[in-house]
Amino acid sequence: MQAARLAIFGVAAVAAVGAGFLALNLGAAPPEPIIISAQPVQPPVKLVEVLVASKDIGMGTGTEGALDWMKWPEDGLSATLIRRDERPNAIEELKGTIARQSFFSGEPIREAKLIRSDRGFMSAILPSGKRAVAVQIAADTSAGGFILPNDHVDVIMTRARPPKEGQPVSYDTQTVLKNLRVLAIDQTIEEKEGERVVVGSTATLEVDAGQAEALTAAQRMADRLVLSLRSLSDSVPGTAGYAAFLLEQAKSNTSSQISIVRYGQTTNLTTRN
């Protein structure tokens, strides 16, 4: 009997201790949460205003009304960019300038890519030793009017053979020069039968001295000259297309001949592409 009472008292004591421990845990304050930052806080980026093109500016186009200031990270600036804190009157100073190369909207302006209109645009963009020759063409002989400055073209000459009695007229076609850079092309938009079309134009091509002579002779001889538009990859150094063009020129010895017939005498004019 006494042993049973001792067991009951033991169970009651254990239950009392457990209840007290539970009460202490319930009354304790919850632990503070631990906050781990995902990444360190970055310092603020310092911005400065630089001069940019407010719209697309084509090669040979005036910059007036196409310049504006834009915020730019100072760490990404180069010495060639125009900063507002250094040249606050730059927009006024650059009035009357012409783009030597094209600018895209938002592109920073570099003064080395601008020229003054009183210095001659064409002579400024010509590399040393090169010439500019104008070629009279029509829209249907210039890839449908889609040839633009800085494109590269082949010049194809077409001539009618002297007709023979009882035979149809035949033509000789010859590629006079290859991979010439177009410096400028003058296109006029007119209304024709209710539609806007591109009509007669003049293309100005970049040539060397020998090519200038050949092109001048071809214009006098040809019934018409056709400009054949080349792929961009054929004219960019370092590309596979340009390497293939150079290889083709090396195999053909980079020269061809135009036969000029005057008063029954034939003269061969050698051209270099």
Summary of the structure (lengths in Angstrom):
residues: 273
radius of gyration: 38.9
end to end distance: 125.7
largest distance: 152.1
contacts: 681
relative contact order: 0.11
helix: 29%
strand: 37%
